[in-house]
């Protein structure tokens, strides 16, 4: 089994800045203490809305490189020998039906789950050994992960801003509240928000540290069409300004066609196809990604380990029937 850091933290401990760490990374007892000095010497983080200076120099190297990733839950293969790469400035869609392995894959990328086997590098660092070196440069958003209900919207965001060790945390929080039209709900407890409001707060949390890598699990769920369109535009503008990379898990195929330059199609824990949206449409002879999604979800011919279905009497493969 793959080995994680010497001391596995509790959930959300990965949000702590390096200066809060007690357990060192693998590589020696002094690494954790040295990281504090490194962080101080490095100075403040990137200027808001500007790409980090080192991004261009590393753009040729994948931001995420996954090889042979596998996760077995007591005999249930949630993720089965998955390999893929995501490059700087790219938005990649991670698509699949419920239970396809998308959320498990994202959880492993975040260091919240230990894989059964496989290798993961993010920004050139081995995530199973040195995840604290890159987690401050990442963030995650999902409307299905609740914030503490009794804390107000602003209190929640300030907690996360402090965990990330942000300079001028209050200013950053206020900017995001205004950008995401949440100023009116600043003092409202998170437990009293509507589903759409919670989605926007989750997105604000995900953008606090101006991440270079953003993992999004259905970022526009529960939003009305107008607000959802605005959020997509906001994310697209953020990516253009900062050069960030995005991994987007979504069931909204129009959203994926609009935002993603590359798509990974998952089925039963495996990546069964990938390519640009136009490539997939041409390969399956379809007009929309939703039709491609249904072909893969409903017909085992999309799985390379299963024999394709017999041709229909009309000579048309079942997966290409209108």
Secondary structure as a PSIPRED ss2 file (coil, helix, strand):
# PSIPRED VFORMAT (PSIPRED V4.0)

   1 X C   1.000  0.000  0.000
   2 X C   1.000  0.000  0.000
   3 X C   1.000  0.000  0.000
   4 X C   1.000  0.000  0.000
   5 X C   1.000  0.000  0.000
   6 X C   1.000  0.000  0.000
   7 X C   1.000  0.000  0.000
   8 X C   1.000  0.000  0.000
   9 X C   1.000  0.000  0.000
  10 X C   1.000  0.000  0.000
  11 X C   1.000  0.000  0.000
  12 X C   1.000  0.000  0.000
  13 X H   0.000  1.000  0.000
  14 X H   0.000  1.000  0.000
  15 X H   0.000  1.000  0.000
  16 X C   1.000  0.000  0.000
  17 X C   1.000  0.000  0.000
  18 X H   0.000  1.000  0.000
  19 X H   0.000  1.000  0.000
  20 X H   0.000  1.000  0.000
  21 X C   1.000  0.000  0.000
  22 X C   1.000  0.000  0.000
  23 X C   1.000  0.000  0.000
  24 X C   1.000  0.000  0.000
  25 X C   1.000  0.000  0.000
  26 X C   1.000  0.000  0.000
  27 X C   1.000  0.000  0.000
  28 X C   1.000  0.000  0.000
  29 X C   1.000  0.000  0.000
  30 X C   1.000  0.000  0.000
  31 X H   0.000  1.000  0.000
  32 X H   0.000  1.000  0.000
  33 X H   0.000  1.000  0.000
  34 X H   0.000  1.000  0.000
  35 X H   0.000  1.000  0.000
  36 X H   0.000  1.000  0.000
  37 X H   0.000  1.000  0.000
  38 X H   0.000  1.000  0.000
  39 X H   0.000  1.000  0.000
  40 X H   0.000  1.000  0.000
  41 X H   0.000  1.000  0.000
  42 X H   0.000  1.000  0.000
  43 X C   1.000  0.000  0.000
  44 X C   1.000  0.000  0.000
  45 X C   1.000  0.000  0.000
  46 X C   1.000  0.000  0.000
  47 X C   1.000  0.000  0.000
  48 X C   1.000  0.000  0.000
  49 X C   1.000  0.000  0.000
  50 X C   1.000  0.000  0.000
  51 X C   1.000  0.000  0.000
  52 X C   1.000  0.000  0.000
  53 X C   1.000  0.000  0.000
  54 X C   1.000  0.000  0.000
  55 X C   1.000  0.000  0.000
  56 X H   0.000  1.000  0.000
  57 X H   0.000  1.000  0.000
  58 X H   0.000  1.000  0.000
  59 X C   1.000  0.000  0.000
  60 X C   1.000  0.000  0.000
  61 X C   1.000  0.000  0.000
  62 X C   1.000  0.000  0.000
  63 X C   1.000  0.000  0.000
  64 X E   0.000  0.000  1.000
  65 X E   0.000  0.000  1.000
  66 X E   0.000  0.000  1.000
  67 X E   0.000  0.000  1.000
  68 X E   0.000  0.000  1.000
  69 X E   0.000  0.000  1.000
  70 X E   0.000  0.000  1.000
  71 X E   0.000  0.000  1.000
  72 X E   0.000  0.000  1.000
  73 X E   0.000  0.000  1.000
  74 X C   1.000  0.000  0.000
  75 X C   1.000  0.000  0.000
  76 X E   0.000  0.000  1.000
  77 X E   0.000  0.000  1.000
  78 X E   0.000  0.000  1.000
  79 X E   0.000  0.000  1.000
  80 X E   0.000  0.000  1.000
  81 X E   0.000  0.000  1.000
  82 X E   0.000  0.000  1.000
  83 X E   0.000  0.000  1.000
  84 X E   0.000  0.000  1.000
  85 X E   0.000  0.000  1.000
  86 X E   0.000  0.000  1.000
  87 X C   1.000  0.000  0.000
  88 X C   1.000  0.000  0.000
  89 X C   1.000  0.000  0.000
  90 X C   1.000  0.000  0.000
  91 X E   0.000  0.000  1.000
  92 X E   0.000  0.000  1.000
  93 X E   0.000  0.000  1.000
  94 X E   0.000  0.000  1.000
  95 X E   0.000  0.000  1.000
  96 X C   1.000  0.000  0.000
  97 X C   1.000  0.000  0.000
  98 X C   1.000  0.000  0.000
  99 X C   1.000  0.000  0.000
 100 X C   1.000  0.000  0.000
 101 X C   1.000  0.000  0.000
 102 X H   0.000  1.000  0.000
 103 X H   0.000  1.000  0.000
 104 X H   0.000  1.000  0.000
 105 X H   0.000  1.000  0.000
 106 X H   0.000  1.000  0.000
 107 X H   0.000  1.000  0.000
 108 X H   0.000  1.000  0.000
 109 X H   0.000  1.000  0.000
 110 X C   1.000  0.000  0.000
 111 X C   1.000  0.000  0.000
 112 X C   1.000  0.000  0.000
 113 X C   1.000  0.000  0.000
 114 X C   1.000  0.000  0.000
 115 X C   1.000  0.000  0.000
 116 X C   1.000  0.000  0.000
 117 X E   0.000  0.000  1.000
 118 X E   0.000  0.000  1.000
 119 X E   0.000  0.000  1.000
 120 X E   0.000  0.000  1.000
 121 X E   0.000  0.000  1.000
 122 X E   0.000  0.000  1.000
 123 X C   1.000  0.000  0.000
 124 X C   1.000  0.000  0.000
 125 X E   0.000  0.000  1.000
 126 X E   0.000  0.000  1.000
 127 X H   0.000  1.000  0.000
 128 X H   0.000  1.000  0.000
 129 X H   0.000  1.000  0.000
 130 X H   0.000  1.000  0.000
 131 X H   0.000  1.000  0.000
 132 X H   0.000  1.000  0.000
 133 X H   0.000  1.000  0.000
 134 X C   1.000  0.000  0.000
 135 X H   0.000  1.000  0.000
 136 X H   0.000  1.000  0.000
 137 X H   0.000  1.000  0.000
 138 X E   0.000  0.000  1.000
 139 X E   0.000  0.000  1.000
 140 X E   0.000  0.000  1.000
 141 X E   0.000  0.000  1.000
 142 X E   0.000  0.000  1.000
 143 X C   1.000  0.000  0.000
 144 X C   1.000  0.000  0.000
 145 X C   1.000  0.000  0.000
 146 X C   1.000  0.000  0.000
 147 X C   1.000  0.000  0.000
 148 X C   1.000  0.000  0.000
 149 X C   1.000  0.000  0.000
 150 X C   1.000  0.000  0.000
 151 X C   1.000  0.000  0.000
 152 X E   0.000  0.000  1.000
 153 X H   0.000  1.000  0.000
 154 X H   0.000  1.000  0.000
 155 X H   0.000  1.000  0.000
 156 X H   0.000  1.000  0.000
 157 X H   0.000  1.000  0.000
 158 X H   0.000  1.000  0.000
 159 X H   0.000  1.000  0.000
 160 X H   0.000  1.000  0.000
 161 X H   0.000  1.000  0.000
 162 X H   0.000  1.000  0.000
 163 X H   0.000  1.000  0.000
 164 X C   1.000  0.000  0.000
 165 X C   1.000  0.000  0.000
 166 X C   1.000  0.000  0.000
 167 X C   1.000  0.000  0.000
 168 X C   1.000  0.000  0.000
 169 X H   0.000  1.000  0.000
 170 X H   0.000  1.000  0.000
 171 X H   0.000  1.000  0.000
 172 X H   0.000  1.000  0.000
 173 X H   0.000  1.000  0.000
 174 X H   0.000  1.000  0.000
 175 X H   0.000  1.000  0.000
 176 X H   0.000  1.000  0.000
 177 X H   0.000  1.000  0.000
 178 X H   0.000  1.000  0.000
 179 X H   0.000  1.000  0.000
 180 X C   1.000  0.000  0.000
 181 X C   1.000  0.000  0.000
 182 X C   1.000  0.000  0.000
 183 X H   0.000  1.000  0.000
 184 X H   0.000  1.000  0.000
 185 X H   0.000  1.000  0.000
 186 X C   1.000  0.000  0.000
 187 X C   1.000  0.000  0.000
 188 X C   1.000  0.000  0.000
 189 X E   0.000  0.000  1.000
 190 X H   0.000  1.000  0.000
 191 X H   0.000  1.000  0.000
 192 X H   0.000  1.000  0.000
 193 X C   1.000  0.000  0.000
 194 X C   1.000  0.000  0.000
 195 X H   0.000  1.000  0.000
 196 X H   0.000  1.000  0.000
 197 X H   0.000  1.000  0.000
 198 X H   0.000  1.000  0.000
 199 X H   0.000  1.000  0.000
 200 X H   0.000  1.000  0.000
 201 X H   0.000  1.000  0.000
 202 X H   0.000  1.000  0.000
 203 X H   0.000  1.000  0.000
 204 X H   0.000  1.000  0.000
 205 X H   0.000  1.000  0.000
 206 X H   0.000  1.000  0.000
 207 X H   0.000  1.000  0.000
 208 X C   1.000  0.000  0.000
 209 X C   1.000  0.000  0.000
 210 X C   1.000  0.000  0.000
 211 X C   1.000  0.000  0.000
 212 X C   1.000  0.000  0.000
 213 X E   0.000  0.000  1.000
 214 X E   0.000  0.000  1.000
 215 X E   0.000  0.000  1.000
 216 X E   0.000  0.000  1.000
 217 X E   0.000  0.000  1.000
 218 X C   1.000  0.000  0.000
 219 X C   1.000  0.000  0.000
 220 X C   1.000  0.000  0.000
 221 X C   1.000  0.000  0.000
 222 X C   1.000  0.000  0.000
 223 X C   1.000  0.000  0.000
 224 X C   1.000  0.000  0.000
 225 X H   0.000  1.000  0.000
 226 X H   0.000  1.000  0.000
 227 X H   0.000  1.000  0.000
 228 X H   0.000  1.000  0.000
 229 X H   0.000  1.000  0.000
 230 X H   0.000  1.000  0.000
 231 X H   0.000  1.000  0.000
 232 X H   0.000  1.000  0.000
 233 X H   0.000  1.000  0.000
 234 X H   0.000  1.000  0.000
 235 X H   0.000  1.000  0.000
 236 X H   0.000  1.000  0.000
 237 X H   0.000  1.000  0.000
 238 X H   0.000  1.000  0.000
 239 X H   0.000  1.000  0.000
 240 X H   0.000  1.000  0.000
 241 X H   0.000  1.000  0.000
 242 X H   0.000  1.000  0.000
 243 X C   1.000  0.000  0.000
 244 X C   1.000  0.000  0.000
 245 X E   0.000  0.000  1.000
 246 X E   0.000  0.000  1.000
 247 X E   0.000  0.000  1.000
 248 X E   0.000  0.000  1.000
 249 X E   0.000  0.000  1.000
 250 X C   1.000  0.000  0.000
 251 X C   1.000  0.000  0.000
 252 X C   1.000  0.000  0.000
 253 X H   0.000  1.000  0.000
 254 X H   0.000  1.000  0.000
 255 X H   0.000  1.000  0.000
 256 X H   0.000  1.000  0.000
 257 X H   0.000  1.000  0.000
 258 X H   0.000  1.000  0.000
 259 X H   0.000  1.000  0.000
 260 X C   1.000  0.000  0.000
 261 X C   1.000  0.000  0.000
 262 X E   0.000  0.000  1.000
 263 X E   0.000  0.000  1.000
 264 X E   0.000  0.000  1.000
 265 X E   0.000  0.000  1.000
 266 X E   0.000  0.000  1.000
 267 X E   0.000  0.000  1.000
 268 X C   1.000  0.000  0.000
 269 X C   1.000  0.000  0.000
 270 X E   0.000  0.000  1.000
 271 X E   0.000  0.000  1.000
 272 X E   0.000  0.000  1.000
 273 X E   0.000  0.000  1.000
 274 X E   0.000  0.000  1.000
 275 X E   0.000  0.000  1.000
 276 X C   1.000  0.000  0.000
 277 X H   0.000  1.000  0.000
 278 X H   0.000  1.000  0.000
 279 X H   0.000  1.000  0.000
 280 X H   0.000  1.000  0.000
 281 X H   0.000  1.000  0.000
 282 X H   0.000  1.000  0.000
 283 X H   0.000  1.000  0.000
 284 X H   0.000  1.000  0.000
 285 X C   1.000  0.000  0.000
 286 X C   1.000  0.000  0.000
 287 X C   1.000  0.000  0.000
 288 X C   1.000  0.000  0.000
 289 X H   0.000  1.000  0.000
 290 X H   0.000  1.000  0.000
 291 X H   0.000  1.000  0.000
 292 X H   0.000  1.000  0.000
 293 X H   0.000  1.000  0.000
 294 X H   0.000  1.000  0.000
 295 X H   0.000  1.000  0.000
 296 X H   0.000  1.000  0.000
 297 X H   0.000  1.000  0.000
 298 X H   0.000  1.000  0.000
 299 X C   1.000  0.000  0.000
 300 X H   0.000  1.000  0.000
 301 X H   0.000  1.000  0.000
 302 X H   0.000  1.000  0.000
 303 X C   1.000  0.000  0.000
 304 X C   1.000  0.000  0.000
 305 X C   1.000  0.000  0.000
 306 X C   1.000  0.000  0.000
 307 X C   1.000  0.000  0.000
 308 X C   1.000  0.000  0.000
 309 X C   1.000  0.000  0.000
 310 X C   1.000  0.000  0.000
 311 X C   1.000  0.000  0.000
 312 X C   1.000  0.000  0.000
 313 X C   1.000  0.000  0.000
 314 X C   1.000  0.000  0.000
 315 X C   1.000  0.000  0.000
 316 X C   1.000  0.000  0.000
 317 X C   1.000  0.000  0.000
 318 X H   0.000  1.000  0.000
 319 X H   0.000  1.000  0.000
 320 X H   0.000  1.000  0.000
 321 X C   1.000  0.000  0.000
 322 X C   1.000  0.000  0.000
